[in-house]
């Protein structure tokens, strides 16, 4: 016979589903507010921000090297900013969380160890994004193969790509890249800070990220467009702008997550 529930003590509530987690309804002005908070965090801990900014700067030059040697991969590997960026930003999320909750003092050493408590879940989520990256790369090669009889000469590749005769290739290449970039963005826009903060599993965090985008499609589309434009502008002067823009976006992503997903009850 099951033990009776002691009088005066209500039964424990059933565990809540990730789908019952209430998410915020966003306004069009919110992404600008996230960027302002990200800039404020960067100013409060510039040493941490500059370290990660230099990492983004190095990634930019690695992308340039790929373009010079294997241009057919450049659009797919540009997803590295969507794939590697959020994981590299784990340290920035940790610093922003520390400044927001005062759970610990932000430090470069602590930020470099932010991945350890959830390394298993992070590895699973990284594997999912890596599969999308590989599919993107394969799709890019197919588009090149269908559009050109031979690979364009590296010396004249820019002139060939902007040639009006190759307009169909440019449209197809952009559409394919946009689809995969959108999938990566929708799946990971708040999932990685959520894994770090709430220690949820990869599926739950990914579904929550998708829910946030479906609930606020216009604002999240604006947020993705702002990130894209800022990164492209930061890449123009020899990628130097990434030293500042990269960490500011990383800090801002934490505030986007914290705005969209309510804080855990134990914080």
Rosetta blueprint (number, residue, H / E / L):
1 X L
2 X L
3 X L
4 X L
5 X L
6 X L
7 X L
8 X L
9 X L
10 X L
11 X L
12 X L
13 X L
14 X L
15 X L
16 X L
17 X L
18 X H
19 X H
20 X H
21 X L
22 X L
23 X E
24 X L
25 X L
26 X L
27 X L
28 X L
29 X L
30 X H
31 X H
32 X H
33 X H
34 X H
35 X H
36 X H
37 X H
38 X H
39 X H
40 X H
41 X H
42 X H
43 X H
44 X H
45 X L
46 X H
47 X H
48 X H
49 X H
50 X H
51 X H
52 X H
53 X H
54 X H
55 X H
56 X H
57 X H
58 X H
59 X H
60 X H
61 X H
62 X H
63 X H
64 X H
65 X H
66 X H
67 X H
68 X H
69 X H
70 X L
71 X H
72 X H
73 X H
74 X H
75 X H
76 X H
77 X H
78 X L
79 X L
80 X H
81 X H
82 X H
83 X H
84 X H
85 X H
86 X H
87 X H
88 X H
89 X L
90 X H
91 X H
92 X H
93 X H
94 X H
95 X H
96 X H
97 X H
98 X H
99 X H
100 X H
101 X H
102 X L
103 X L
104 X L
105 X L
106 X L
107 X L
108 X H
109 X H
110 X H
111 X H
112 X H
113 X L
114 X L
115 X L
116 X H
117 X H
118 X H
119 X H
120 X H
121 X H
122 X H
123 X H
124 X H
125 X H
126 X H
127 X H
128 X H
129 X H
130 X H
131 X H
132 X H
133 X H
134 X H
135 X H
136 X H
137 X H
138 X H
139 X H
140 X H
141 X H
142 X H
143 X H
144 X H
145 X H
146 X H
147 X H
148 X L
149 X L
150 X L
151 X L
152 X L
153 X L
154 X H
155 X H
156 X H
157 X H
158 X H
159 X H
160 X H
161 X H
162 X L
163 X L
164 X H
165 X H
166 X H
167 X H
168 X H
169 X H
170 X H
171 X H
172 X H
173 X H
174 X H
175 X H
176 X H
177 X H
178 X H
179 X H
180 X H
181 X H
182 X H
183 X H
184 X H
185 X H
186 X H
187 X H
188 X H
189 X L
190 X L
191 X H
192 X H
193 X H
194 X H
195 X H
196 X H
197 X H
198 X H
199 X L
200 X L
201 X L
202 X H
203 X H
204 X H
205 X H
206 X H
207 X H
208 X H
209 X H
210 X H
211 X H
212 X H
213 X H
214 X H
215 X H
216 X L
217 X H
218 X H
219 X H
220 X H
221 X H
222 X H
223 X H
224 X H
225 X H
226 X H
227 X H
228 X H
229 X H
230 X H
231 X H
232 X H
233 X H
234 X H
235 X H
236 X H
237 X L
238 X L
239 X L
240 X L
241 X L
242 X H
243 X H
244 X H
245 X H
246 X H
247 X H
248 X H
249 X H
250 X H
251 X H
252 X H
253 X H
254 X H
255 X H
256 X H
257 X H
258 X H
259 X H
260 X H
261 X E
262 X L
263 X L
264 X L
265 X L
266 X L
267 X L
